[in-house]
């Protein structure tokens, strides 16, 4: 059986273009530690500020959740995310696969996201994106030959 906190966590992000402070407070503890490939944020107020900035440039964002493993006070959840960001990929939809690890008591105390930052962000920035896509293709071709 999935603890309510995991379902509340998933529902918070399932279809969102913004996340309210009240909704965050219902899911996260005041001393939340949030980690992803780009950031480490501590505290609910700091997480709220970060998400407000992130969602400020996002036109739409939705998650589809796949496999999950829920154990005592922790869960791992695989997901697929689709989002549109006004400064990335000319506003086109970007798809990213990832996974989240959460620890919780009555609320989430640690939230750690795992995803390819290149496919989410760097590949969609002019000039830098072309370079990264070239390198990925070159590495893939080298791996096939050897």
Secondary structure as GFF3:
##gff-version 3
##sequence-region A 1 146
A	DSSP	alpha_helix	4	14	.	.	.	ID=ss1
A	DSSP	alpha_helix	21	27	.	.	.	ID=ss2
A	DSSP	beta_strand	28	35	.	.	.	ID=ss3
A	DSSP	beta_strand	40	42	.	.	.	ID=ss4
A	DSSP	alpha_helix	44	56	.	.	.	ID=ss5
A	DSSP	beta_strand	58	71	.	.	.	ID=ss6
A	DSSP	beta_strand	74	85	.	.	.	ID=ss7
A	DSSP	three_ten_helix	89	91	.	.	.	ID=ss8
A	DSSP	beta_strand	93	104	.	.	.	ID=ss9
A	DSSP	beta_strand	108	115	.	.	.	ID=ss10
A	DSSP	alpha_helix	117	120	.	.	.	ID=ss11
A	DSSP	three_ten_helix	122	124	.	.	.	ID=ss12
A	DSSP	alpha_helix	128	145	.	.	.	ID=ss13
###
